[in-house]
């Protein structure tokens, strides 16, 4: 049975003779695109979080209230308790009190205990009074039907015989349901990838195949009705290209396609452990290029480990000393390092060294250990894998601690450490933004054409603040230059002249690009002139380019600041029309709102509109002015961010 895919889905299931089906992107998608949002059929908190997280909404809260009936379940309030009662707890309250103290439950591992509770929740909510498997499979709920279509585990589930009997469901139904737990359920984790619950997400389980280098990940978010799964891309998926060639049942799928895959195991696990886990839990031997190459590689001697470690540390460190570097740049630089050389066998020790030194010091050694781990992660994890952002955040803290404790303030070494710290932090926010954004492709069907046309994004200025200075609280509704001044004030203790120059140039470029995106670059484009005239509150705007060109004289004699033209869609404030060019010049210099006509990003339209305000004309309208000297324009660029 092919599961029901949500309306307007960005993927579709195609049948496959070996893997039953595969999830294929319906169109070209960017990293961060949401592929699927799914509420669970059932969830159960891990025993270690009992009393710390609400059994209803799963949120971690203080002052939870224990169920007075069973004393086993905890809730954040009446609303969650009532909702849980209606779903399943009214049938399990009495049973839970007895079962929680039984030897069958207490002798089981915590993982099995969580699955036992999950099985009870699933049965109480969806298989109530089902005496036979046929009754349970006759459900009208399409997600329940999808659950029964999941493959059974190759190994019997440890807890499938421990939960029986339940008075409202037959042991046969419980056994059949439990047999689908081992290779289909998901471990629910928080934003730091710390697991706290188990869940049944049937559509995701049925839809997405495995890859040892996945292009999508399963994340979990809070919603009004509790936790939900969100499948997100970590790499771009281009229609018509083979993105992942998954290996199911030990055979590579020969047909190319833009398949969307997740990983059933940690991609950073050593090859042998990863293959054993897949064979034991899912019943197939993975034959992907990573697994085959790793298995056939000749073992390295213990003496090779420090050489390999030093090589990776050096590559990562050299590239991160440049504050403009990205993780993709570092990943490309590591292309010469092969995963074949037992690298994943070394990783646990390297990670342990980083963990210890990042807390206890010395921080310079911690940074070296962390860079080695980062290098391996970049080789193993594709795109914006969540663990990358978490590791970058830890490295940022270590680099900052090293920076503020450096004995020689202002030294070149200290500057390199500061640049590395900023690079780590910048990449954290890039990846959070990539994974956290709700991609517009999932919302297109809900927007009218008019709303699309009226929507304008201050993309480049926002990216300037988000990517380079993510700790700064950027507000889109405030003037861009005003916020740059605030940024400069906030960072004045940490910036040197080189930092200021780089920030100045990047901000000027971003502002110019946003003007181009808002109004266009072609001086001969009718739509660009019409949009300008609309913003300037002109009436009777022509629909003919030649007629609209006549309005050019009106626009050229309108004394408005061009930076204000970029700000007005976001600030909501009308563009001020000054009485003379001298007044405009006075305002522009006072506020520091300049464009440079020689900016490489400036389009013809912006160059046409730019006024040489350093040497303004004295007249009010239609003034004659001498051309400003180049040095005056350079002064204007400095005034822009002073």
N, C-alpha and C positions, 0 to 999 in steps of 0.2 A: 504494500500500500504506500502510495506517495503521500506524504503529509500535506495538510492544507497550508499553503504559504500565505502570509498576510497580504492584503490588497496593496497595490503600489510598491511591491517588494522590489529591491534592487538586485535580486538574484532569482534564479529559477533552478529547479531540479531536473536534470536530464538522466534518463535511464542509462545504466552501464552494466554490461554482462558480468563484470567481476565485482564491482563495488555496489551493486544494486542501483545506486544513483550517485550523482555528484552535483554539488552546488556550483553553479556557473553565474558569473556576473552578467546582468542583463544589459549593462552599458559600462562605459569607462567610468571608473570611480577613483577618488583620491584617498590617500591615507587619512584615516580618521572618519571615513564614511561609516555610518551605522548600517549594518547589514540586517540585523534582526534584533528586535526587542521582545523578550518573552517572559511572561510571568510563570512561576513554577507551579507544577501540579501539586507538589508538596515540598515542605522544607522541615528540617529538624536541626536544632542547635547542637553543636558539639558539646559533650558533657563538661568539658573544662570551662565553658562559658555559661553554664547554668547559674542563674542568679546575677549574671553580669550583663546579659543581653535579654531583651524582651522575647519571649517565646512566640509572640504574635508578629510584631514588625521587625524583629531581629536587631533593633538598634541597641547600641551599648549606652546604658543610662544608669544614673545613680537612683537609689530609692525605688527599686522595683518592688512590686507587691506579689507575695506568694499566693497561689491558689489555695483557698481555705479548704477545698475538698480533698485534693490529693497531696498538697504540699510539695509537689515536684515541679510544677510549671510556675513561671514568673512573668508578670505583665507590667507594662509601663502605665497602664490606666484601664479604666472601665471599657473604653472603646475597643482596645485590643483584646481584652479578655472576652468581651461579648462576641467579637468577630471570630475569635478562636473557638469559642464555645459552639457557635453555629456550624463552623466548618468540620470540626472533628472532636473537640475536647469533651463534649457532652457524652460521647460514646466511649471515651478513654479515661475519664477522670478517675473512676473507681478502679479500673484495671491498672492504671499507672501507679497508683499508690502501692498496690500489691507487687506488681512486677518489678518496680525499681528496687525492691529489697530482696528479690529472688536471686538465687545463686546463678541461674542461667544468664541473668543480666550482669551481675557483678563480676562474674568470671570472664566475661568477654572483654576484648580490647575496646578502647574508647571509640575507635573508628567503627567497629561493629556495633557498639551501643548506639551510635548516631544513626546508623543504617536501620537498626531495629526500630527505633522511634520513627524514622522516616517511613518505613514500611507500614507501621501502625497508623500514621497520619494519612498515608495514601489510601489505605484500605477503609478507614473510617469515613473519609470524605467521598471516595469515588466507587468503592466496592461494597457498600453497605447492603446487607441481606443478599449477597451474591453467593448462592450455594454451589454453583458450578462455574467453571472457567468460561463456558459459553455465555452465562448470564453477565459476567464481568466484561466480556468482550463485546457485548451488545450495547454498550453505552452510546448515547447520542452525542456525547462530547467528542469533537474531532481530535482534540489533543490526547484524550484518553485512548482513542482508537490508534493514534500514532504511537502511543506508549506500547500498546500490545504488538505493534509491528516492529519494535526494536529487536535486534538480535539478542539471543540469550548468551550468557557468559560461557566461555569455554570451561571455566571452573565453577563448581557449585559455590554459592555465596555462603560465607561463614555463619550468617545470622538467619538464614531462611527457615531453619527448623527450630530456632530459639524463641520466636515470637508466638508460635501457636500454643494454645488455641485462642482465637478471638470469637466471642459468642455470636458476632454479627457477620462473620465472613469465614468461608471454609478454608481449611489448611491447604487445599489444592490451589486456590486462588492466590493465597499468600506465597506459596512456593513458586508459582509461575511468575508472580510479580517480582519476587526477590531474585529470580534467575536473570532478570534484566537490569539489576542494579550494578553488578560488578563492572561492566564495561560501558555504562551509559550515564550514570549519575555524575553530577558535578560537585566539586568542593567549592563552596562559596567563600570568597575572601574579601578583605577590606582593601582600601586604597594602597596599603603598604604590602599587599599580597599575603597577609596573615589570615589563614583559614579559620572560620568560626562556625560553619554550618555545612550541611549536605542538602542537595536539592535535586528534584526531578524536573528536567527541562527537555521534554520529549521531542519537540520540533528541532531544537538545536542538535540533539543527539542523533536524530535520524537524517539530518541534512548535511552535516559537515564531516568530511573525511580527514584522515590524519596526514600530516607532513612533518618531517623532522626539521624543516625550515618553513614554518607557517607564514601565511600572509595576513592572518586574522587572529584575534585573541578574544577570549570571553572575559568580560568585565562585569561587575555587579554594582548596581546603583540602587539607592533608596527611592521609593515612589510612594504615592499616597496610599497604596494598598500593600506596602511591604517591599521587600527586595525584588529586583527584576534583573534578568540577564540581558546584557547588551553585547552583541557580537560586532566588533569594530575592526576595520582594516588597519594594518600597520604598514602597509605598502600600497602604492598605487596599483590599480588593476586596469590594464589597457585592453579594451575589446579587440579580439582577434589575435592576441598574443598568448603564448603558453606561459602562465604565471606559476603554476605549481603542477608538477607531474607526480601525483600521489601514488603510493604503493600500498595496495590493499591485497590481502591474501597472498603476499609474497611475490606478486607479479606487477610490473610497471604497466600503467595504463598507456596504451600506445597512442591514443587519440589526443592531440593537443587541444587545449582549451583554457580559458581564463578561470580556472577553478579556484574557489575560495576554501582554504583549509585551515584548520586549527591543529594544535599539537596535543596528542593524548598524554604525552609525558613531557618532562622538562627537557628542552633541546640541549641544555648544557650538561646533561647526564653523560657519563662515559658511554662509548658506543656499545660495549657489551651489556651494561646494565639497561640501557635504553631498549635494546633489542630483546633482552630477556623479559622486560616488563611488558612489552607489546605482545610477545608470544604468549606469556602466561595469562594476561588479562583479556586480550582481544583475539588470540588464536591465529595470528599471522606473524611471519618473519619479515620484518621490514627490509626491503631490497633497494632502498633509495641510495643515491650516489654517496651521501654522507656515511651511511651504514656500511656499504660495500667497501669504500675506500678505507674507512677507519679499521675495518676488520682485517684487510689485507696488508696494512702498513706494518713494516718491520718494527719491532719494539726498540725503544731507545734505551740507552744506558743511563743510569742515575746521574752521571756527570753531565749529561746534556741539558738537564733541567735548568740550572742557573744560567747557562748560555742563552737558552730560549727565553727565559724570563727577562734577562737583561736586554735582549733584542726588542722585545715587545715594550718594555718600560721606556726605552730610548725613543722608539718611534712615537709613542703616545705623548711623551713629555715634550718632544721637539715641536709637535704640531699644536699642542695646547698652549704653548708659550705665546702663540699668536692669538690675541683676543678676538680676531675675526674668524677663527677656525670653527668648523662645525664637526659634529661627530661623523658625518658622512665623509668629510675630508680625511679624518683619522682612519675610518674604515677602509677607504681606498688606499691609504698609505700602508695598511697592514696586509694588502693583497698577497704579498710575497710569503707571508707566514701561513703555513698549512696546518689544518686541524688533524692531519694524519699522524702527527708526531706525538701521540699520547698527551696532547695538550689538555684534554678534558680530564685525564687522570691526575694531572698536576693541579688542576683548578681548585679542588677542595682545600689543599694546603695553602695555596696563595690567598684564598678568601679568608681562611682562618688567621693568617698573618695580618691581613688588612684589618679584620675585625678587632684583633687584640691591640694593634698599634694605634688604631684610630681613636680608641678610648684612653689608652695608657701612654701613648707616645712611644718614641719621638715622632713628631708629626711629619718630618721630612721622609722618614722611612715608611710611614703610613701612606704618604702620597705615592711613593714608589710602588708599594704593594698594590694600592688601589688602581694605579695606572695599568699594572700588569693584568689585574682582573678585568678592568674596563676593556683592554685590548682583546681578551678572550671573548668577552660578552659581545663585542662588536663583530667578531668573526662568527659567533654562534647565532646570535639573535638578529633577525632581520628588522629593517625599518625602525619603527617606534615601539619596540617591545617594552612593556611596562617596567621590567626589571632594569632596563637601561636608565630610565629616569630616576628610579630609586637609588641606583648606585651613583649616578651623577650628583644627586643631592647629598649623599654621604661624602663624596669626594669634595664637594663644595665646602662642607663644614670643616673638613680636614685642612683644605687649602687656606681657608680663612683663618683658622687657628694658627697655622704656620705663618701666615702673613703678619698677624698682629703680634706674634711672639718673636719675629725675626730681630736679631740683635742689631742689624745695620739698616735703619730706616732709610728709604730712598735709594738703596742699592739696586743694581741690576737684577740680582737674584730675587729681591723682594718684589720688584716690579713684575718679573716673570710669574711669580707665585700668585700675585694679584690678578694678572691676566688669566691664569689658569682657573682661578676661583670664579671669575666672571664668566668664563667659557662654560664651566660646568653648570652654573646657575642658568645661563642663557639656554643651554640645551635641555635642562629640566623643563623650563617653561615652554619651549618649543614642542616638546613631546607631550606635555600635559595638554597644551592647546590642541595638538593634533589628535590625541585620543579623546579629549573631552568635548571637542566641538560637536555640535549636532549638525551634521553635514546638510547643506542646503538641498542636495538632491533628494532627501527624504521629505522635504517640505514643499517641493515645487507644486505638487498637485493641490495644495491647500492655499496657494496664493493666486490672486487674480492678476491678470496681465497689467492692470493699472498699478497695482502695488509693486510689481517687479520694476516697472519703469520709473516709479517715483523713488525707489530705494537707492540710496547712494552710500557706499562704504568708504570710510576714511581708512583705506587699507594700509597704505605705506607709512603714514604717521603712526598709526596704531602698532604696526609691526616694529617700527623703530623703538618705541617704548617697551613693547612686550618682549622683543628678542634680545635687546641690548641692556635694558634696565628693568627687568621683570619685577624687582622689588618696589619700583616706583608705582604709585597708585595713579595710573592714567585714567582720565575722565574724558570721554569723547565729546561731552557737551561744553567743555571749556576751550577757549582759544588755544591753538597749537603753540604759538610763541610764548604765551603766558605759562604754559606747562613746561616748556623747555627751560624757561628761566627758573621755575621751581625745581626742576631736575638739577640744573646747574648748582643751585644753592644747596640742595640736599647732598650732592656728591662732591662739593668743593673740598672736603677733607681728604678725599680719596683720589681725585683727578690730578694728574700732572698735565703739562702742556700738550704732550702727545695724546692723552686721553681726550682733552678738550678739543683739539683739532679734529680728531676722528669723529667725535660726537657732532661737532659743528657741520662737517661735510655730510655725514649721514643724514642729519636732520634736514639740511637744505635739499638734499636729493629726494628725501621722502616727501617734503612739502611740494616740490616741483612735480613729482609723479602724481600726487593726489590732485593737483590742479589739472594735469593732463587727463586723469581718469574722470574727473567731474565735468570738465568743459570741452575736452578734446584737444587735439594738437594741430589740426588742419585749419589754416587761416581761411580756406575756401569752403569749409563745411557749413552748410546752412543750419543744421541742427545745433552746432556749437554756438553760432551767433544768436539763434533764437533762444537758447537756454540762458545766455548772458543777458539778453534783453529782458527775459522773464524775471531773472533775479534782480535786475535794476528797475523793475516795476514800469517798464515801458509798455505802452498800449499800441494796439493796431500793428502788431508785428507781422511783416510780410511773409508769405509762404514761398517767395521766389528769391533765389540767391542774389541776383543782381539788385533787386529792390532792397533786399536786406543789407546789401553792401552800403547803400545810401545811409542806412541807419548807423553805419560805422562812424560817420562824422559825429553823430550824437553820442555814441559810446566813447569815442576818443575825447570828447569834451566833457565827459562825466568824470568828476574827480573822486574816484573811489580807490581804496587800497585793495590790491589784488590778493593779498593774504586773507583779507576779510571775506573775499569772494569764496575762498576755500572753506573758511570757518562757518559761514552763515547757514549751510544746511544742517549743522550740528548744534550750533549755539542758539539757533532760532531768532537771532537778532538781525534786523534788516541791515543791509550794507549802507553805510553813511556816505552821502554825496556832499563833498566839501565845496565851498563857494569858489575856491581858486586853487591853482596848482601849488601856490605857496603854502596855503593852509594844509593841503594834503601832505606836502613835504614835511611840514612841521609835525604833523600827527605821526607820519611814518617813522621819522627819526626818533621821536619821543618813545613810541611803542616798540621800535626795533623790528618793524614788519617789512622785510625786503625780500624780493626775488632777484636773482641774477640772470640777466639775459644771456650770459655766456655759460650758464650751466649746461652741461652736456645733455641733461635730460629735458631741457626746455624745448617745447614744441614751437612751431611757427606762430601759433595763436598767442601763446604767452609772450613771446618775443615782441610781437606786434603791439601788445597792450602795455608792456612795461614802460614806465616813465623814468626819466633820469631825474630823480627827485633830489639828488644831492645839490644840483644847481638849478632850482626851479625857476620858471618864468614868473614875472610879476603880474601879468594880466590875469583876468578872472576866467574868461572863456576864450578859446582859440588863441592861446598865447604863442608867441614865437620864442623859441629857446635855442640856445647853443647846445651842442652835444656835450654831455659830460665826459670828462676825461676818464681814462681807464682806472686811474688810481682812486677816483671818487667811487667808482663801482666796487672796487675792492674794499673801500671803507664801508660801503653799504653792506657787503657780505659780512663784515665783522660786526656791524651794528645789529644784524639780524639776530644774533644769539648772545649779545652782550648782556 
